[in-house]
Amino acid sequence: MSQQSEHQDRRDAYWNANKKIMFGCLIVWFVVSFGFGIILVEPLNNIPLFGYELGFWFAQQGAIYTFLILIFFYAWRMNKLDREHDVHEE
């Protein structure tokens, strides 16, 4: 196997791992924002959370908090992935 094809294989493995992380984060964000905030809002509104209906809370606050958590998770996981594939910054 040539050095160029080994390099391409490493790049492909890195990109595939990156896509899995990215798609996982997008799925979580979609479920929380669209699923809990729009589709399941009526059943969730039967559950109180600090004096608010849970569906309303997800639509107004939960999706934003989830997005912020996903940003930090993605940064942490990508730093770990960069170290695993030896493409991290020194």
C-alpha angles and dihedrals in degrees: 000000000000124000091244094055091047089052090049091049091053091048091049092049091049093048093046091052090047091052092051091053092045095048091046091054092047091051092051091047092048093049093049099042102034101022101042097026099046117007100038097031095112097054091041091052088069089068116077121218117186091329095314131098110259094229091052090047092053091048093048106029113000096067091051094048091046090051092052091048090049091053091056092042091051093049092048094046094046091051088053091047091049090055092047091054094038095240096115125128118254 
